[in-house]
Amino acid sequence: MDTAASLLGVALLIVTAVHITGNASKSIADALSFAAYMFFLCSCLVSHRGYTKERERLERIADVLFDFGILTLLAGVLSFWF
């Protein structure tokens, strides 16, 4: 959950940086980073719920959401170069 929370901040930083530089209309990096932000946010929420309810299934769902967030954030970062 700590890593998801940290990467949540990174994704939000990328969205902000793209908008500040004025490249939001030229790039899909902000949209992909915002999607990653949502995956990380959901991962944090589901992981917390899994800890409090002691349910292994919720932890697996949080892991899958985290994986999707990592892949989406990677795509957002790579979109800067293409």
GUFIDO-965576 format. One record per residue: residue number from 0; chain; x, y, z of N, C-alpha, C in turn. Coordinates in nm, 4 decimals, always signed. Layout:
BEGIN
    k  c       n.X       n.Y       n.Z      ca.X      ca.Y      ca.Z       c.X       c.Y       c.Z
  NUM  A         X         Y         Z         X         Y         Z         X         Y         Z
...
//
This chain:
BEGIN
    k  c       n.X       n.Y       n.Z      ca.X      ca.Y      ca.Z       c.X       c.Y       c.Z
    0  A   +0.0819   -0.1179   +0.0000   +0.0000   +0.0000   +0.0000   +0.0873   +0.1257   +0.0000
    1  A   +0.2040   +0.1211   +0.0635   +0.2915   +0.2375   +0.0667   +0.3396   +0.2742   -0.0728
    2  A   +0.3752   +0.1739   -0.1507   +0.4234   +0.1993   -0.2859   +0.3129   +0.2568   -0.3728
    3  A   +0.1926   +0.2055   -0.3600   +0.0799   +0.2578   -0.4375   +0.0534   +0.4036   -0.4008
    4  A   +0.0642   +0.4364   -0.2738   +0.0425   +0.5745   -0.2313   +0.1514   +0.6663   -0.2857
    5  A   +0.2750   +0.6192   -0.2899   +0.3837   +0.6999   -0.3449   +0.3661   +0.7210   -0.4949
    6  A   +0.3317   +0.6151   -0.5660   +0.3130   +0.6264   -0.7104   +0.1874   +0.7059   -0.7441
    7  A   +0.0931   +0.7102   -0.6545   -0.0239   +0.7957   -0.6718   +0.0211   +0.9411   -0.6824
    8  A   +0.1143   +0.9806   -0.5972   +0.1692   +1.1157   -0.6027   +0.2489   +1.1410   -0.7298
    9  A   +0.3233   +1.0430   -0.7748   +0.4006   +1.0563   -0.8981   +0.3074   +1.0758   -1.0169
   10  A   +0.2017   +0.9983   -1.0231   +0.1068   +1.0104   -1.1339   +0.0417   +1.1484   -1.1344
   11  A   +0.0071   +1.1981   -1.0185   -0.0528   +1.3310   -1.0094   +0.0479   +1.4395   -1.0472
   12  A   +0.1738   +1.4189   -1.0136   +0.2791   +1.5120   -1.0523   +0.2949   +1.5176   -1.2041
   13  A   +0.2867   +1.4033   -1.2710   +0.2971   +1.4001   -1.4164   +0.1798   +1.4732   -1.4797
   14  A   +0.0599   +1.4504   -1.4295   -0.0578   +1.5205   -1.4825   -0.0390   +1.6712   -1.4685
   15  A   +0.0068   +1.7156   -1.3535   +0.0272   +1.8579   -1.3297   +0.1369   +1.9139   -1.4198
   16  A   +0.2462   +1.8408   -1.4344   +0.3570   +1.8876   -1.5181   +0.3158   +1.9011   -1.6640
   17  A   +0.2379   +1.8071   -1.7135   +0.1929   +1.8137   -1.8524   +0.1041   +1.9356   -1.8739
   18  A   +0.0183   +1.9648   -1.7784   -0.0706   +2.0805   -1.7919   +0.0050   +2.2129   -1.7769
   19  A   +0.1047   +2.2178   -1.6889   +0.1818   +2.3407   -1.6702   +0.2627   +2.3731   -1.7948
   20  A   +0.3202   +2.2715   -1.8588   +0.4018   +2.2950   -1.9782   +0.3175   +2.3240   -2.1013
   21  A   +0.1888   +2.3029   -2.0933   +0.1008   +2.3311   -2.2068   +0.0979   +2.2215   -2.3114
   22  A   +0.1442   +2.1039   -2.2781   +0.1476   +1.9931   -2.3726   +0.0277   +1.9001   -2.3611
   23  A   -0.0726   +1.9391   -2.2867   -0.1876   +1.8513   -2.2637   -0.2642   +1.8224   -2.3914
   24  A   -0.2696   +1.9200   -2.4816   -0.3443   +1.8981   -2.6060   -0.2656   +1.8146   -2.7070
   25  A   -0.1334   +1.8078   -2.6916   -0.0486   +1.7344   -2.7853   -0.0196   +1.5910   -2.7409
   26  A   -0.0424   +1.5618   -2.6164   +0.0003   +1.4338   -2.5602   -0.1148   +1.3662   -2.4850
   27  A   -0.1078   +1.2344   -2.4819   -0.2050   +1.1596   -2.4014   -0.1468   +1.1217   -2.2657
   28  A   -0.0290   +1.1768   -2.2356   +0.0389   +1.1429   -2.1104   -0.0450   +1.1801   -1.9887
   29  A   -0.1148   +1.2928   -1.9961   -0.1947   +1.3330   -1.8803   -0.3132   +1.2399   -1.8594
   30  A   -0.3752   +1.1966   -1.9674   -0.4890   +1.1046   -1.9544   -0.4435   +0.9693   -1.9006
   31  A   -0.3317   +0.9200   -1.9507   -0.2808   +0.7911   -1.9024   -0.2348   +0.8012   -1.7568
   32  A   -0.1718   +0.9122   -1.7230   -0.1271   +0.9301   -1.5848   -0.2446   +0.9443   -1.4898
   33  A   -0.3508   +1.0098   -1.5348   -0.4695   +1.0201   -1.4500   -0.5349   +0.8835   -1.4317
   34  A   -0.5352   +0.8026   -1.5369   -0.5885   +0.6658   -1.5240   -0.5049   +0.5863   -1.4246
   35  A   -0.3723   +0.6016   -1.4319   -0.2841   +0.5339   -1.3358   -0.3124   +0.5830   -1.1943
   36  A   -0.3351   +0.7136   -1.1804   -0.3707   +0.7717   -1.0508   -0.4947   +0.7029   -0.9934
   37  A   -0.5952   +0.6833   -1.0780   -0.7184   +0.6190   -1.0322   -0.6940   +0.4730   -0.9931
   38  A   -0.6110   +0.4015   -1.0712   -0.5774   +0.2627   -1.0354   -0.5064   +0.2579   -0.8999
   39  A   -0.4097   +0.3482   -0.8784   -0.3371   +0.3493   -0.7511   -0.4282   +0.3870   -0.6352
   40  A   -0.5180   +0.4819   -0.6578   -0.6122   +0.5213   -0.5534   -0.7028   +0.4041   -0.5152
   41  A   -0.7564   +0.3360   -0.6149   -0.8419   +0.2194   -0.5883   -0.7632   +0.1083   -0.5209
   42  A   -0.6376   +0.0911   -0.5620   -0.5527   -0.0099   -0.5002   -0.5314   +0.0195   -0.3521
   43  A   -0.5080   +0.1454   -0.3193   -0.4908   +0.1836   -0.1789   -0.6174   +0.1578   -0.0982
   44  A   -0.7315   +0.1962   -0.1541   -0.8577   +0.1783   -0.0831   -0.8914   +0.0312   -0.0615
   45  A   -0.8744   -0.0488   -0.1669   -0.9054   -0.1918   -0.1555   -0.8060   -0.2612   -0.0628
   46  A   -0.6794   -0.2214   -0.0702   -0.5788   -0.2803   +0.0177   -0.6088   -0.2486   +0.1645
   47  A   -0.6465   -0.1258   +0.1910   -0.6823   -0.0885   +0.3286   -0.8017   -0.1705   +0.3776
   48  A   -0.8991   -0.1840   +0.2892   -1.0178   -0.2637   +0.3255   -0.9791   -0.4100   +0.3518
   49  A   -0.8848   -0.4606   +0.2720   -0.8382   -0.5975   +0.2916   -0.7666   -0.6160   +0.4238
   50  A   -0.6882   -0.5126   +0.4646   -0.6198   -0.5193   +0.5935   -0.7186   -0.5190   +0.7088
   51  A   -0.8177   -0.4316   +0.7001   -0.9102   -0.4187   +0.8123   -1.0052   -0.5376   +0.8230
   52  A   -1.0431   -0.5951   +0.7111   -1.1353   -0.7085   +0.7130   -1.0643   -0.8440   +0.7094
   53  A   -0.9301   -0.8405   +0.6941   -0.8484   -0.9620   +0.6867   -0.8986   -1.0581   +0.5796
   54  A   -0.9156   -1.0038   +0.4598   -0.9620   -1.0845   +0.3466   -0.8528   -1.0905   +0.2410
   55  A   -0.8099   -1.2109   +0.2142   -0.7034   -1.2346   +0.1157   -0.7474   -1.1946   -0.0250
   56  A   -0.8734   -1.2140   -0.0548   -0.9249   -1.1832   -0.1889   -0.9113   -1.0343   -0.2206
   57  A   -0.9363   -0.9485   -0.1237   -0.9229   -0.8050   -0.1447   -0.7772   -0.7655   -0.1690
   58  A   -0.6863   -0.8347   -0.1037   -0.5440   -0.8084   -0.1249   -0.5028   -0.8445   -0.2674
   59  A   -0.5543   -0.9544   -0.3190   -0.5238   -0.9937   -0.4578   -0.5811   -0.8927   -0.5564
   60  A   -0.7003   -0.8421   -0.5284   -0.7608   -0.7401   -0.6148   -0.6756   -0.6128   -0.6114
   61  A   -0.6279   -0.5748   -0.4930   -0.5422   -0.4567   -0.4806   -0.4125   -0.4755   -0.5591
   62  A   -0.3573   -0.5962   -0.5580   -0.2360   -0.6245   -0.6343   -0.2596   -0.6106   -0.7841
   63  A   -0.3734   -0.6586   -0.8309   -0.4056   -0.6480   -0.9737   -0.4246   -0.5016   -1.0128
   64  A   -0.4930   -0.4256   -0.9299   -0.5106   -0.2830   -0.9568   -0.3766   -0.2105   -0.9593
   65  A   -0.2875   -0.2477   -0.8694   -0.1535   -0.1892   -0.8667   -0.0778   -0.2213   -0.9949
   66  A   -0.0877   -0.3465   -1.0401   -0.0201   -0.3860   -1.1644   -0.0723   -0.3061   -1.2839
   67  A   -0.2028   -0.2896   -1.2921   -0.2602   -0.2083   -1.3998   -0.2126   -0.0630   -1.3898
   68  A   -0.2017   -0.0134   -1.2686   -0.1529   +0.1226   -1.2489   -0.0091   +0.1398   -1.2959
   69  A   +0.0751   +0.0425   -1.2647   +0.2154   +0.0479   -1.3080   +0.2237   +0.0478   -1.4602
   70  A   +0.1492   -0.0408   -1.5238   +0.1531   -0.0483   -1.6700   +0.0987   +0.0788   -1.7345
   71  A   -0.0059   +0.1341   -1.6785   -0.0638   +0.2568   -1.7327   +0.0306   +0.3747   -1.7128
   72  A   +0.0947   +0.3824   -1.5981   +0.1913   +0.4891   -1.5733   +0.3110   +0.4769   -1.6667
   73  A   +0.3566   +0.3559   -1.6908   +0.4654   +0.3328   -1.7856   +0.4259   +0.3800   -1.9253
   74  A   +0.3047   +0.3489   -1.9664   +0.2567   +0.3934   -2.0981   +0.2499   +0.5459   -2.1032
   75  A   +0.2084   +0.6085   -1.9952   +0.2032   +0.7542   -1.9905   +0.3402   +0.8182   -2.0018
   76  A   +0.4380   +0.7607   -1.9331   +0.5743   +0.8135   -1.9398   +0.6332   +0.7910   -2.0795
   77  A   +0.6101   +0.6745   -2.1361   +0.6618   +0.6452   -2.2697   +0.5967   +0.7320   -2.3772
   78  A   +0.4749   +0.7769   -2.3531   +0.4069   +0.8608   -2.4516   +0.4733   +0.9967   -2.4672
   79  A   +0.5582   +1.0377   -2.3733   +0.6326   +1.1614   -2.3893   +0.7269   +1.1555   -2.5085
   80  A   +0.7800   +1.0371   -2.5361   +0.8799   +1.0235   -2.6410   +0.8197   +0.9915   -2.7785
   81  A   +0.6941   +0.9544   -2.7805   +0.6344   +0.9146   -2.9088   +0.5203   +1.0042   -2.9481
//
